[in-house]
Amino acid sequence: NSESHLALYNLIIAKNLYYPTHDEKQKLASDFGIEQSDLNALLVQWRKTRRNSPQRGTSSSVAPGKSVHILRQWIHENQDSVSTSELKAPSSDAFRQLLCLTGLSVSQLRKCLAYVFHTQQKVSLDARKAVTHALQKTHEQGLTSLSEEILTQLMRETGLSRLQIRGIIRSYKQSMHPVTRKKFHTLKKEWALYCESRSFEEQQRDFSSFVKQMKTLLHLSTKQIKRITQRIRRASEEYVLRKSVREFIQEKVVHGETHLSEPNLQLFCENTLIKEDFIWRIIRRESFFPLTSEKKNIIVRTARQHDNILSRPQMRILSRRLCLSTKQIRYVLSTLPDRQLCSPSNGAVIREWFAQHQRTPSRKEFSNLVAESHLSPRRVSDALYRLRNPPREITADSLNSIQAHVKNHGTCDLPRSIRSKHIDHLVAETKLTRKQVSHFMAKYEDPPGKITPEKQQFVVDHYSGTNESLIKCKVHTQLS
C-alpha cells in the first residue's frame, strides 16, 4: 500500500540504498512484504526522480562538474598510480557506491569515468610540442594522419591518453586552417545560394555534398563548416523574429505608450510563439520607449540605494520594470555627479594611487580603489588603462604609414594572432597605442563609401524607414 511504499522510500533516502545488493534487496522485500520484482520497479522509478530532481541536476549525457570532482577524488584515494595506462576500473561495490554518491545513471557514470580516466594526466608544453612535431613529419611525408605505431609511441613517451592526443591534433589542424573573414563571407554567400534553390528536405539530404564542396574550396574541417552554417541559420531565424518584435513594439510606441503591458505581451507571445525573454532581450539592447523624468527619478533612487553602482542583474530588473534599454540606464547613471571620473571625489583617488605606485594594482588594492572612488570596477579599470597608456599625438606620417601597411599586407583577411603581430609592429613604428593603431587599421580596412549625388538621390527615392529599405540602400550605395 501507499504507507509501506512511503516508509520504504524514506528508508532508501535515509540510508542511500538506491543501488542495493542482492542480500539487501531480499531483506527489504521481506521487511515490507513486497515481491522483489515490484521492489526493482520502484527502485528504477525512484532513481529517475532522483536524477531529474533540481537538487541533483538533469540526467544529461555529460556529468556535472561536482560528479567529476567526486570521481577525481575517488581516483586519488583508491588508485596507487596516476598514469592513465595503469588506472583500474572500479569494482562492482565501488561502482555502486559511486552511483549513490554522484546521483548519475549507469551510462552517465561510465561516460564520466572514461572522461576522467582519459584526462587525468595534464598536457604539458613538451608533450604538445612532441605531438605537433610528429604531425609535421607525417605531413612532410605526404600523409594526412598519424599511424597506429606513432600514436602508441607518443602515448608511451608523453604519458597522454589517446583522447588527449586526438584533441591536440584537432586543435593543430584548426590552427593551420583558421576561419578568416573572407572565408566566412564566402561560406555565407554559398550557403544563401544553396538554400535558395532547395527546399528544407533537399537541404538536409544534400548537406553532406555541400560540406565536401566547401572543404575543397575553403580548406576548412567538417566541424568548422557545420558550426558556421548553424550560426548563419540561427542568425537568419533570429532576424525574422527580431523584425516582428520590433514592429510590435514600434506600433505601441506610435500609439503613445511608455510601457509594455503584460496582457499585450502575453497575447503577442501566444500568437507568435516567441518567448518573453527574447522580447526583453531586444528591449534591453535597443532604445524603443522614451526616457521620461519619472523613469529617470526611479533609476536615480535605485542607484542611490546601491552606492551608485548597479550590477548586471539589477540593470536587467530595471530594464524590465521601466521598458528601457541598458544604454539608456547607463546614460542616466553617467550623469550623476559622483559617477564622473573627473570629479575630485573619485578621479583624484585613482590618479594619486597610480602616480605613487606606477603599476597594476592587486586584487585587494583594486577593490579598495573601487570602494574609495565610488565607481564601478569597469570604470576603475578603464581609468587605470588610460593612465598606463595615455593617448599619443596622431601625426600625418603615422596615419600614412598605417594606411600603407594595411594596403601592402592585406591585414583584413589575416588570423588574429598574425594580425596582432602587425599591430605590434605599427605600435613600435608610429609610437601610438594599440587602441589607436587598431582603430585606424579597421578604418582603412573597411573605409566608408563616398557620398555622391547619385547615391544621395537613390537613398531619397528608396529609403522608407524600414529595415528592408535600409539594407537595400546599403548594398546598392556601399555606404555605412
Sine and cosine of phi, psi and omega as CSV:
sin_phi,cos_phi,sin_psi,cos_psi,sin_omega,cos_omega
0.00,0.00,-0.01,-1.00,-0.10,-1.00
-0.94,0.35,-0.55,0.83,-0.01,-1.00
-0.92,0.39,-0.68,0.73,0.03,-1.00
-0.92,0.39,-0.59,0.81,0.06,-1.00
-0.89,0.45,-0.67,0.75,-0.01,-1.00
-0.91,0.41,-0.67,0.74,0.03,-1.00
-0.90,0.43,-0.66,0.75,0.04,-1.00
-0.90,0.44,-0.67,0.74,0.01,-1.00
-0.89,0.46,-0.69,0.72,0.03,-1.00
-0.90,0.44,-0.62,0.79,0.03,-1.00
-0.91,0.41,-0.65,0.76,0.00,-1.00
-0.91,0.41,-0.63,0.78,0.03,-1.00
-0.92,0.39,-0.68,0.73,-0.06,-1.00
-0.91,0.42,-0.68,0.74,-0.05,-1.00
-0.99,-0.14,0.02,1.00,0.03,-1.00
0.83,0.55,0.81,0.58,-0.05,-1.00
-0.96,-0.28,0.69,0.72,0.01,-1.00
-0.94,0.35,-0.43,0.90,0.01,-1.00
-0.80,-0.60,0.95,0.30,-0.05,-1.00
-0.97,0.24,0.35,-0.94,0.09,-1.00
-0.98,0.22,0.04,-1.00,-0.03,-1.00
-0.90,0.43,-0.67,0.74,0.02,-1.00
-0.91,0.41,-0.64,0.77,0.02,-1.00
-0.91,0.41,-0.59,0.80,0.05,-1.00
-0.90,0.44,-0.70,0.71,0.01,-1.00
-0.89,0.46,-0.63,0.77,0.00,-1.00
-0.92,0.40,-0.68,0.73,0.02,-1.00
-0.90,0.44,-0.66,0.75,-0.01,-1.00
-0.91,0.42,-0.64,0.77,0.01,-1.00
-0.96,0.28,-0.59,0.81,-0.02,-1.00
-0.93,0.38,-0.62,0.79,-0.08,-1.00
-0.98,-0.22,0.04,1.00,0.11,-0.99
0.92,0.38,0.65,0.76,0.04,-1.00
-0.80,-0.60,0.34,-0.94,0.01,-1.00
-0.98,0.20,0.36,-0.93,-0.07,-1.00
-0.94,0.33,-0.52,0.85,0.05,-1.00
-0.91,0.42,-0.67,0.75,0.06,-1.00
-0.91,0.42,-0.60,0.80,0.04,-1.00
-0.90,0.44,-0.65,0.76,0.03,-1.00
-0.89,0.45,-0.66,0.75,0.02,-1.00
-0.90,0.44,-0.67,0.74,0.02,-1.00
-0.91,0.42,-0.63,0.77,0.01,-1.00
-0.90,0.43,-0.65,0.76,0.04,-1.00
-0.89,0.46,-0.68,0.74,0.00,-1.00
-0.91,0.42,-0.68,0.74,-0.04,-1.00
-0.95,0.31,-0.50,0.87,0.08,-1.00
-0.90,0.43,-0.66,0.75,0.01,-1.00
-0.90,0.44,-0.72,0.70,0.01,-1.00
-0.90,0.43,-0.55,0.84,0.03,-1.00
-0.93,0.37,-0.66,0.75,0.00,-1.00
-0.94,0.33,-0.55,0.84,-0.05,-1.00
-1.00,0.01,0.01,1.00,-0.01,-1.00
-0.96,0.28,0.46,-0.89,-0.02,-1.00
-0.89,0.46,-0.48,0.88,-0.03,-1.00
-0.94,0.34,-0.49,0.87,-0.08,-1.00
-0.99,-0.17,-0.09,1.00,-0.05,-1.00
0.99,0.12,0.20,-0.98,-0.04,-1.00
-0.99,0.14,0.36,-0.93,-0.02,-1.00
-1.00,0.04,0.93,0.37,0.01,-1.00
-1.00,0.02,0.11,-0.99,-0.02,-1.00
-0.97,0.25,-0.32,0.95,0.01,-1.00
-0.97,-0.24,0.77,-0.64,-0.04,-1.00
-0.96,0.28,0.53,-0.85,0.04,-1.00
-0.90,0.43,0.28,-0.96,-0.01,-1.00
-0.90,0.44,-0.52,0.85,0.03,-1.00
-0.90,0.43,-0.64,0.77,0.02,-1.00
-0.91,0.42,-0.63,0.77,0.05,-1.00
-0.89,0.45,-0.65,0.76,0.03,-1.00
-0.89,0.45,-0.65,0.76,0.02,-1.00
-0.89,0.45,-0.67,0.74,-0.02,-1.00
-0.93,0.38,-0.65,0.76,0.03,-1.00
-0.89,0.45,-0.64,0.77,0.03,-1.00
-0.91,0.42,-0.63,0.77,0.03,-1.00
-0.90,0.44,-0.66,0.75,0.02,-1.00
-0.90,0.43,-0.66,0.75,-0.01,-1.00
-0.90,0.44,-0.58,0.81,-0.05,-1.00
-0.99,0.12,-0.51,0.86,-0.17,-0.99
-0.95,-0.32,-0.20,0.98,-0.03,-1.00
-0.97,-0.25,0.65,-0.76,0.00,-1.00
-0.99,0.16,-0.53,0.85,-0.06,-1.00
-0.90,-0.43,0.48,-0.88,0.00,-1.00
-0.98,-0.18,-0.25,0.97,-0.02,-1.00
-0.90,0.43,0.69,-0.73,-0.07,-1.00
-0.92,0.39,-0.43,0.90,-0.01,-1.00
-0.96,0.29,-0.37,0.93,-0.05,-1.00
-0.96,-0.28,0.06,1.00,0.01,-1.00
-0.93,0.36,0.67,-0.74,-0.03,-1.00
-0.95,-0.30,0.56,-0.83,0.05,-1.00
-0.96,0.30,0.49,-0.87,-0.02,-1.00
-0.93,0.36,0.45,-0.89,0.06,-1.00
-0.95,0.32,0.07,-1.00,-0.04,-1.00
-0.91,0.42,-0.64,0.77,0.03,-1.00
-0.92,0.39,-0.69,0.73,0.03,-1.00
-0.91,0.41,-0.60,0.80,0.04,-1.00
-0.89,0.46,-0.67,0.75,0.03,-1.00
-0.91,0.41,-0.60,0.80,0.03,-1.00
-0.92,0.40,-0.65,0.76,0.04,-1.00
-0.92,0.39,-0.57,0.82,0.08,-1.00
-0.87,0.49,-0.66,0.75,0.00,-1.00
-0.94,0.34,-0.62,0.78,-0.05,-1.00
-0.94,0.34,-0.68,0.73,-0.10,-1.00
-1.00,0.03,-0.42,0.91,-0.05,-1.00
0.96,0.27,0.40,0.92,-0.02,-1.00
-0.99,-0.15,0.27,-0.96,0.14,-0.99
-0.98,0.18,0.10,-1.00,-0.03,-1.00
-0.91,0.42,-0.69,0.72,-0.01,-1.00
-0.92,0.39,-0.62,0.79,0.03,-1.00
-0.90,0.44,-0.69,0.72,-0.03,-1.00
-0.91,0.41,-0.60,0.80,0.03,-1.00
-0.90,0.43,-0.68,0.73,0.03,-1.00
-0.90,0.43,-0.64,0.76,-0.02,-1.00
-0.92,0.39,-0.65,0.76,0.04,-1.00
-0.90,0.44,-0.65,0.76,0.04,-1.00
-0.89,0.46,-0.65,0.76,0.02,-1.00
-0.90,0.43,-0.70,0.72,-0.04,-1.00
-0.92,0.38,-0.66,0.75,0.01,-1.00
-0.89,0.46,-0.61,0.79,-0.09,-1.00
-0.99,0.12,-0.24,0.97,-0.03,-1.00
-0.87,-0.50,0.38,0.92,-0.02,-1.00
-0.96,0.30,-0.61,0.79,-0.02,-1.00
-1.00,0.08,0.75,-0.66,-0.01,-1.00
-0.97,0.25,0.57,-0.82,-0.01,-1.00
-1.00,0.06,0.94,-0.33,0.01,-1.00
-1.00,0.08,0.19,-0.98,0.00,-1.00
-0.93,0.36,-0.60,0.80,0.02,-1.00
-0.91,0.41,-0.64,0.77,0.03,-1.00
-0.91,0.41,-0.64,0.77,0.03,-1.00
-0.90,0.44,-0.64,0.77,0.02,-1.00
-0.91,0.42,-0.62,0.79,0.00,-1.00
-0.90,0.43,-0.66,0.75,0.00,-1.00
-0.92,0.38,-0.70,0.72,0.00,-1.00
-0.91,0.40,-0.59,0.81,0.05,-1.00
-0.90,0.43,-0.67,0.74,0.05,-1.00
-0.90,0.44,-0.60,0.80,0.04,-1.00
-0.91,0.42,-0.69,0.72,0.01,-1.00
-0.88,0.47,-0.62,0.78,0.03,-1.00
-0.90,0.44,-0.68,0.73,0.01,-1.00
-0.91,0.41,-0.59,0.81,0.04,-1.00
-0.92,0.39,-0.59,0.81,0.05,-1.00
-0.91,0.42,-0.53,0.85,0.03,-1.00
-0.99,0.17,-0.05,1.00,0.02,-1.00
1.00,0.01,0.19,0.98,0.02,-1.00
-0.99,-0.12,0.42,-0.91,-0.04,-1.00
-0.98,-0.20,-0.34,0.94,-0.03,-1.00
-0.61,-0.79,0.29,-0.96,0.00,-1.00
-0.97,0.24,0.60,-0.80,0.06,-1.00
-0.98,0.21,0.20,-0.98,-0.03,-1.00
-0.92,0.39,-0.57,0.82,0.01,-1.00
-0.92,0.40,-0.70,0.71,0.01,-1.00
-0.91,0.41,-0.60,0.80,0.00,-1.00
-0.90,0.43,-0.71,0.71,0.03,-1.00
-0.93,0.38,-0.58,0.82,0.05,-1.00
-0.91,0.41,-0.64,0.77,0.06,-1.00
-0.91,0.42,-0.64,0.77,0.05,-1.00
-0.89,0.47,-0.61,0.79,-0.01,-1.00
-0.95,0.30,-0.64,0.77,-0.06,-1.00
-0.97,0.25,-0.69,0.73,-0.10,-1.00
-1.00,-0.01,-0.34,0.94,-0.06,-1.00
0.97,0.22,0.19,0.98,0.00,-1.00
-1.00,0.01,0.32,-0.95,0.06,-1.00
-1.00,0.05,0.17,-0.99,0.03,-1.00
-0.89,0.45,-0.60,0.80,0.00,-1.00
-0.90,0.43,-0.66,0.75,-0.01,-1.00
-0.93,0.36,-0.62,0.78,0.02,-1.00
-0.92,0.40,-0.62,0.78,0.07,-1.00
-0.90,0.45,-0.61,0.79,0.05,-1.00
-0.90,0.44,-0.64,0.77,0.05,-1.00
-0.91,0.42,-0.66,0.75,0.03,-1.00
-0.88,0.47,-0.67,0.74,-0.01,-1.00
-0.90,0.44,-0.71,0.70,0.01,-1.00
-0.91,0.41,-0.57,0.82,0.02,-1.00
-0.92,0.40,-0.68,0.73,0.00,-1.00
-0.91,0.41,-0.61,0.79,0.02,-1.00
-0.93,0.36,-0.56,0.83,0.04,-1.00
-0.94,0.33,-0.49,0.87,0.05,-1.00
-0.95,0.31,-0.49,0.87,0.00,-1.00
-0.79,-0.61,0.97,0.23,-0.03,-1.00
-0.97,0.26,0.33,-0.94,0.05,-1.00
-1.00,0.02,0.97,-0.26,0.03,-1.00
-1.00,0.00,0.14,-0.99,0.03,-1.00
-0.89,0.46,-0.64,0.76,-0.03,-1.00
-0.90,0.45,-0.69,0.73,0.02,-1.00
-0.91,0.41,-0.65,0.76,0.01,-1.00
-0.88,0.47,-0.73,0.68,-0.01,-1.00
-0.92,0.38,-0.58,0.82,0.06,-1.00
-0.90,0.44,-0.71,0.70,0.03,-1.00
-0.90,0.43,-0.58,0.82,0.03,-1.00
-0.90,0.44,-0.67,0.74,0.03,-1.00
-0.92,0.40,-0.70,0.72,0.00,-1.00
-0.90,0.43,-0.60,0.80,0.02,-1.00
-0.92,0.39,-0.61,0.80,0.04,-1.00
-0.90,0.43,-0.68,0.73,0.05,-1.00
-0.91,0.41,-0.60,0.80,0.01,-1.00
-0.91,0.41,-0.63,0.78,-0.04,-1.00
-0.98,0.21,-0.44,0.90,-0.05,-1.00
-0.91,0.40,-0.65,0.76,-0.14,-0.99
-1.00,-0.06,0.09,1.00,-0.06,-1.00
-0.71,-0.70,0.48,-0.88,0.13,-0.99
-0.99,0.16,0.05,-1.00,-0.05,-1.00
-0.91,0.41,-0.63,0.78,0.01,-1.00
-0.92,0.40,-0.64,0.77,0.02,-1.00
-0.93,0.37,-0.57,0.82,0.06,-1.00
-0.88,0.47,-0.69,0.73,0.01,-1.00
-0.92,0.40,-0.59,0.81,-0.05,-1.00
-0.96,0.29,-0.65,0.76,-0.09,-1.00
-0.99,-0.13,0.23,0.97,-0.09,-1.00
-0.93,0.38,-0.59,0.81,0.00,-1.00
-0.89,0.45,-0.63,0.78,0.05,-1.00
-0.92,0.39,-0.59,0.81,0.05,-1.00
-0.90,0.44,-0.65,0.76,0.01,-1.00
-0.90,0.43,-0.68,0.74,0.03,-1.00
-0.88,0.47,-0.65,0.76,0.01,-1.00
-0.90,0.44,-0.68,0.73,-0.01,-1.00
-0.94,0.33,-0.52,0.86,0.03,-1.00
-0.90,0.44,-0.68,0.74,0.03,-1.00
-0.96,0.29,-0.50,0.87,-0.04,-1.00
-0.98,0.19,-0.70,0.72,-0.14,-0.99
-0.95,-0.30,-0.13,0.99,-0.01,-1.00
0.85,0.52,0.75,0.66,0.06,-1.00
-0.89,-0.46,0.31,-0.95,0.02,-1.00
-0.99,0.15,0.24,-0.97,0.02,-1.00
-0.89,0.45,-0.64,0.77,0.00,-1.00
-0.90,0.43,-0.66,0.75,0.01,-1.00
-0.90,0.44,-0.69,0.73,-0.02,-1.00
-0.92,0.40,-0.67,0.75,0.02,-1.00
-0.90,0.43,-0.63,0.77,0.01,-1.00
-0.91,0.42,-0.65,0.76,-0.02,-1.00
-0.93,0.36,-0.67,0.74,0.01,-1.00
-0.91,0.41,-0.60,0.80,0.08,-1.00
-0.90,0.44,-0.64,0.77,0.04,-1.00
-0.90,0.43,-0.68,0.74,0.01,-1.00
-0.92,0.40,-0.68,0.74,0.00,-1.00
-0.90,0.44,-0.68,0.73,0.00,-1.00
-0.91,0.41,-0.61,0.79,0.01,-1.00
-0.92,0.40,-0.63,0.77,0.02,-1.00
-0.92,0.38,-0.62,0.78,0.05,-1.00
-0.91,0.41,-0.67,0.75,0.02,-1.00
-0.92,0.39,-0.51,0.86,0.03,-1.00
-0.89,0.46,-0.68,0.74,0.02,-1.00
-0.90,0.43,-0.66,0.75,0.02,-1.00
-0.91,0.41,-0.69,0.73,0.01,-1.00
-0.89,0.46,-0.60,0.80,0.00,-1.00
-0.89,0.46,-0.71,0.70,0.01,-1.00
-0.92,0.38,-0.59,0.81,0.03,-1.00
-0.92,0.39,-0.67,0.74,0.02,-1.00
-0.88,0.48,-0.69,0.72,0.01,-1.00
-0.88,0.47,-0.63,0.77,0.02,-1.00
-0.90,0.43,-0.69,0.72,-0.03,-1.00
-0.95,0.31,-0.65,0.76,0.00,-1.00
-0.90,0.44,-0.54,0.84,0.07,-1.00
-0.90,0.44,-0.64,0.77,0.04,-1.00
-0.93,0.38,-0.61,0.79,-0.01,-1.00
-0.93,0.37,-0.61,0.79,0.02,-1.00
-0.89,0.46,-0.58,0.81,0.02,-1.00
-0.98,0.21,0.07,1.00,0.10,-1.00
1.00,0.02,0.25,0.97,0.01,-1.00
-0.99,0.11,0.67,-0.74,0.03,-1.00
-0.98,-0.21,-0.16,0.99,0.03,-1.00
-0.73,-0.68,0.29,-0.96,0.08,-1.00
-0.97,-0.25,0.94,-0.35,-0.07,-1.00
-0.94,0.33,0.49,-0.87,-0.05,-1.00
-0.92,0.40,-0.67,0.74,0.02,-1.00
-0.88,0.47,-0.67,0.74,0.03,-1.00
-0.90,0.45,-0.62,0.78,0.01,-1.00
-0.92,0.40,-0.70,0.71,0.02,-1.00
-0.90,0.45,-0.64,0.77,0.03,-1.00
-0.90,0.43,-0.66,0.75,0.02,-1.00
-0.91,0.42,-0.64,0.77,0.01,-1.00
-0.92,0.39,-0.61,0.80,0.03,-1.00
-0.93,0.38,-0.60,0.80,-0.03,-1.00
-0.97,0.24,-0.59,0.80,-0.09,-1.00
-0.97,-0.22,-0.15,0.99,-0.04,-1.00
0.86,0.51,0.54,0.84,0.08,-1.00
-0.99,-0.15,0.67,-0.74,-0.02,-1.00
-0.96,0.26,0.50,-0.87,0.00,-1.00
-0.90,0.43,-0.60,0.80,-0.02,-1.00
-0.87,0.49,-0.58,0.81,0.04,-1.00
-0.90,0.43,-0.65,0.76,0.01,-1.00
-0.92,0.40,-0.70,0.71,-0.01,-1.00
-0.93,0.38,-0.48,0.88,0.05,-1.00
-0.92,0.38,-0.62,0.78,0.04,-1.00
-0.93,0.38,-0.63,0.78,0.03,-1.00
-0.90,0.43,-0.60,0.80,0.02,-1.00
-0.92,0.39,-0.52,0.85,-0.07,-1.00
-1.00,0.06,-0.52,0.86,-0.09,-1.00
-0.86,-0.52,0.60,-0.80,-0.03,-1.00
-1.00,0.01,0.96,-0.27,0.02,-1.00
-0.97,-0.25,-0.80,0.60,-0.10,-0.99
-1.00,0.06,0.53,-0.85,-0.06,-1.00
-0.95,0.32,0.45,-0.89,0.03,-1.00
-1.00,-0.09,0.99,-0.12,-0.04,-1.00
-1.00,0.07,0.20,-0.98,0.00,-1.00
-0.92,0.40,-0.54,0.84,0.03,-1.00
-0.90,0.43,-0.67,0.74,0.04,-1.00
-0.92,0.40,-0.60,0.80,0.05,-1.00
-0.88,0.48,-0.68,0.74,-0.01,-1.00
-0.90,0.44,-0.61,0.79,0.03,-1.00
-0.91,0.41,-0.66,0.75,0.02,-1.00
-0.90,0.44,-0.68,0.74,-0.02,-1.00
-0.91,0.42,-0.67,0.74,0.01,-1.00
-0.90,0.44,-0.66,0.76,0.03,-1.00
-0.91,0.41,-0.62,0.78,0.01,-1.00
-0.92,0.39,-0.61,0.79,0.02,-1.00
-0.90,0.45,-0.54,0.84,-0.01,-1.00
-0.94,0.34,-0.39,0.92,-0.05,-1.00
-0.89,-0.45,0.51,0.86,0.04,-1.00
0.85,0.52,0.61,0.79,0.08,-1.00
0.88,0.47,0.33,0.94,0.05,-1.00
-0.80,-0.60,0.91,-0.41,0.00,-1.00
-0.95,-0.31,0.74,-0.67,0.06,-1.00
-0.98,0.20,0.11,-0.99,-0.01,-1.00
-0.91,0.42,-0.69,0.72,0.07,-1.00
-0.88,0.48,-0.61,0.79,0.04,-1.00
-0.92,0.40,-0.61,0.79,0.04,-1.00
-0.94,0.35,-0.55,0.83,0.07,-1.00
-0.91,0.41,-0.66,0.75,0.02,-1.00
-0.90,0.44,-0.68,0.74,0.04,-1.00
-0.90,0.44,-0.66,0.75,0.01,-1.00
-0.88,0.47,-0.66,0.75,0.01,-1.00
-0.94,0.33,-0.57,0.82,-0.02,-1.00
-0.96,0.29,-0.62,0.78,-0.09,-1.00
-0.97,-0.23,-0.07,1.00,-0.05,-1.00
0.85,0.53,0.73,0.69,0.03,-1.00
-0.87,-0.50,0.35,-0.94,0.07,-1.00
-0.99,0.10,0.27,-0.96,0.04,-1.00
-0.91,0.42,-0.53,0.85,0.03,-1.00
-0.90,0.43,-0.64,0.77,0.03,-1.00
-0.91,0.41,-0.66,0.75,0.01,-1.00
-0.91,0.41,-0.67,0.75,0.02,-1.00
-0.91,0.41,-0.55,0.84,0.05,-1.00
-0.89,0.46,-0.69,0.72,0.02,-1.00
-0.91,0.42,-0.65,0.76,0.01,-1.00
-0.91,0.40,-0.56,0.83,0.00,-1.00
-0.94,0.33,-0.37,0.93,0.01,-1.00
-0.99,0.15,-0.16,0.99,0.03,-1.00
-0.93,0.38,0.65,-0.76,-0.12,-0.99
-0.90,0.43,-0.58,0.81,-0.04,-1.00
-1.00,0.04,0.15,0.99,0.12,-0.99
-0.98,-0.19,-0.17,0.98,-0.04,-1.00
-0.97,0.24,0.70,-0.71,-0.08,-1.00
-0.94,0.33,-0.46,0.89,-0.09,-1.00
-0.99,0.14,-0.16,0.99,-0.02,-1.00
-0.94,0.33,0.55,-0.83,-0.07,-1.00
-0.92,0.40,-0.30,0.95,-0.06,-1.00
-0.96,0.27,-0.39,0.92,-0.04,-1.00
-0.78,-0.63,-0.69,0.72,-0.04,-1.00
-0.91,0.42,-0.59,0.81,-0.02,-1.00
-0.92,0.40,-0.54,0.84,0.01,-1.00
-0.89,0.46,-0.71,0.71,-0.01,-1.00
-0.93,0.36,-0.67,0.74,-0.01,-1.00
-0.91,0.42,-0.66,0.75,0.01,-1.00
-0.91,0.42,-0.66,0.75,0.00,-1.00
-0.90,0.44,-0.69,0.72,-0.04,-1.00
-0.94,0.35,-0.60,0.80,0.04,-1.00
-0.91,0.42,-0.48,0.88,-0.02,-1.00
-0.99,0.12,-0.62,0.78,-0.13,-0.99
-0.97,-0.23,-0.58,0.81,0.02,-1.00
0.84,0.55,0.72,0.69,0.01,-1.00
-0.37,-0.93,0.08,-1.00,0.06,-1.00
-0.98,0.19,0.74,-0.67,-0.04,-1.00
-0.95,0.30,0.44,-0.90,0.12,-0.99
-0.97,0.25,0.03,-1.00,-0.02,-1.00
-0.89,0.45,-0.68,0.73,0.00,-1.00
-0.91,0.41,-0.68,0.74,0.04,-1.00
-0.91,0.41,-0.60,0.80,0.02,-1.00
-0.91,0.42,-0.68,0.73,0.03,-1.00
-0.90,0.43,-0.58,0.82,0.07,-1.00
-0.92,0.40,-0.62,0.78,0.04,-1.00
-0.90,0.43,-0.64,0.77,0.03,-1.00
-0.89,0.46,-0.67,0.74,-0.02,-1.00
-0.93,0.36,-0.62,0.79,-0.04,-1.00
-0.97,0.24,-0.58,0.82,-0.06,-1.00
-1.00,0.06,-0.23,0.97,-0.04,-1.00
0.85,0.53,0.61,0.80,0.05,-1.00
-0.89,-0.46,0.30,-0.96,0.07,-1.00
-0.95,0.30,0.40,-0.92,0.02,-1.00
-0.85,0.53,-0.56,0.83,-0.01,-1.00
-0.93,0.37,-0.62,0.78,0.02,-1.00
-0.93,0.38,-0.60,0.80,0.02,-1.00
-0.91,0.41,-0.69,0.72,0.02,-1.00
-0.91,0.41,-0.59,0.81,0.06,-1.00
-0.91,0.42,-0.65,0.76,0.01,-1.00
-0.91,0.41,-0.65,0.76,0.04,-1.00
-0.91,0.41,-0.62,0.79,0.03,-1.00
-0.90,0.44,-0.66,0.75,0.01,-1.00
-0.92,0.39,-0.55,0.83,0.05,-1.00
-0.95,0.31,-0.58,0.81,0.04,-1.00
-0.96,0.28,-0.59,0.81,-0.05,-1.00
-0.81,-0.59,0.97,0.23,0.01,-1.00
-0.92,0.38,0.58,-0.82,0.01,-1.00
-0.90,0.44,0.69,-0.73,-0.06,-1.00
-0.98,-0.20,0.23,-0.97,-0.08,-1.00
-0.94,0.34,0.76,-0.65,-0.01,-1.00
-0.99,-0.10,0.88,-0.48,0.00,-1.00
-0.95,-0.30,0.21,-0.98,0.02,-1.00
-0.92,0.39,-0.56,0.83,0.01,-1.00
-0.91,0.42,-0.66,0.75,0.01,-1.00
-0.91,0.42,-0.64,0.77,0.03,-1.00
-0.91,0.40,-0.64,0.77,0.01,-1.00
-0.92,0.40,-0.62,0.78,0.01,-1.00
-0.92,0.38,-0.62,0.79,0.05,-1.00
-0.91,0.42,-0.70,0.72,-0.01,-1.00
-0.90,0.44,-0.67,0.75,0.01,-1.00
-0.92,0.38,-0.62,0.78,0.01,-1.00
-0.90,0.43,-0.68,0.73,0.02,-1.00
-0.90,0.44,-0.64,0.76,-0.03,-1.00
-0.94,0.35,-0.62,0.79,-0.07,-1.00
-0.98,0.20,-0.59,0.81,-0.13,-0.99
-0.98,-0.20,-0.23,0.97,0.01,-1.00
0.86,0.52,0.83,0.55,-0.11,-0.99
-0.94,0.33,-0.16,0.99,-0.05,-1.00
-0.91,0.42,-0.59,0.81,-0.10,-1.00
-0.99,-0.15,0.12,0.99,-0.05,-1.00
-0.99,0.11,0.46,-0.89,0.10,-1.00
-0.90,0.43,0.24,-0.97,-0.10,-0.99
-0.91,0.42,-0.62,0.78,-0.03,-1.00
-0.91,0.41,-0.67,0.74,0.01,-1.00
-0.95,0.31,-0.58,0.81,0.03,-1.00
-0.90,0.44,-0.59,0.81,0.03,-1.00
-0.90,0.44,-0.59,0.81,0.05,-1.00
-0.91,0.42,-0.63,0.78,0.06,-1.00
-0.90,0.44,-0.61,0.79,0.03,-1.00
-0.91,0.42,-0.67,0.74,0.04,-1.00
-0.88,0.48,-0.64,0.77,0.03,-1.00
-0.89,0.45,-0.69,0.73,0.00,-1.00
-0.94,0.34,-0.54,0.84,0.06,-1.00
-0.90,0.44,-0.68,0.73,0.03,-1.00
-0.93,0.37,-0.51,0.86,-0.05,-1.00
-0.99,0.17,-0.69,0.72,-0.11,-0.99
-1.00,-0.09,-0.20,0.98,-0.05,-1.00
0.89,0.47,0.45,0.89,0.09,-1.00
-0.99,-0.15,0.18,-0.98,0.05,-1.00
-0.98,0.19,0.29,-0.96,0.02,-1.00
-0.88,0.47,-0.59,0.81,-0.01,-1.00
-0.90,0.43,-0.68,0.73,0.01,-1.00
-0.91,0.41,-0.69,0.72,-0.03,-1.00
-0.90,0.43,-0.71,0.71,0.00,-1.00
-0.91,0.42,-0.55,0.83,0.04,-1.00
-0.90,0.44,-0.75,0.67,-0.04,-1.00
-0.95,0.30,-0.52,0.86,0.09,-1.00
-0.89,0.47,-0.72,0.70,0.04,-1.00
-0.89,0.46,-0.57,0.82,0.00,-1.00
-0.93,0.38,-0.65,0.76,-0.03,-1.00
-0.99,0.17,-0.43,0.90,0.04,-1.00
-0.95,0.31,-0.60,0.80,0.00,-1.00
-0.75,-0.66,0.96,0.27,-0.09,-1.00
-0.95,0.31,0.53,-0.85,0.05,-1.00
-0.93,0.37,0.52,-0.85,-0.02,-1.00
-0.94,0.34,0.37,-0.93,0.00,-1.00
-1.00,0.04,0.71,-0.71,-0.02,-1.00
-0.99,0.11,0.92,-0.40,0.06,-1.00
-0.95,-0.30,0.28,-0.96,0.04,-1.00
-0.86,0.51,-0.57,0.82,0.02,-1.00
-0.91,0.41,-0.71,0.70,0.03,-1.00
-0.90,0.44,-0.62,0.79,0.01,-1.00
-0.90,0.44,-0.66,0.75,0.01,-1.00
-0.93,0.38,-0.60,0.80,0.03,-1.00
-0.90,0.44,-0.67,0.74,0.02,-1.00
-0.90,0.43,-0.66,0.75,0.01,-1.00
-0.90,0.44,-0.59,0.80,-0.05,-1.00
-0.98,0.21,-0.57,0.82,-0.19,-0.98
-0.94,-0.33,-0.32,0.95,-0.04,-1.00
-0.99,0.13,0.84,-0.54,-0.02,-1.00
-0.87,-0.50,0.15,0.99,0.03,-1.00
0.99,-0.14,-0.14,0.99,0.00,-1.00
-1.00,-0.08,0.24,-0.97,-0.01,-1.00
-0.94,0.35,-0.56,0.83,0.00,-1.00
-0.90,0.44,-0.69,0.72,0.01,-1.00
-0.93,0.37,-0.55,0.83,0.03,-1.00
-0.91,0.41,-0.69,0.72,0.02,-1.00
-0.91,0.42,-0.65,0.76,0.02,-1.00
-0.87,0.49,-0.69,0.73,0.01,-1.00
-0.92,0.39,-0.62,0.78,0.01,-1.00
-0.91,0.41,-0.66,0.75,-0.02,-1.00
-0.92,0.39,-0.65,0.76,-0.09,-1.00
-0.97,0.25,-0.66,0.75,-0.11,-0.99
-1.00,-0.09,-0.23,0.97,-0.06,-1.00
0.84,0.55,0.62,0.78,0.05,-1.00
-0.97,-0.25,0.29,-0.96,0.01,-1.00
-0.99,0.16,0.00,0.00,0.00,0.00
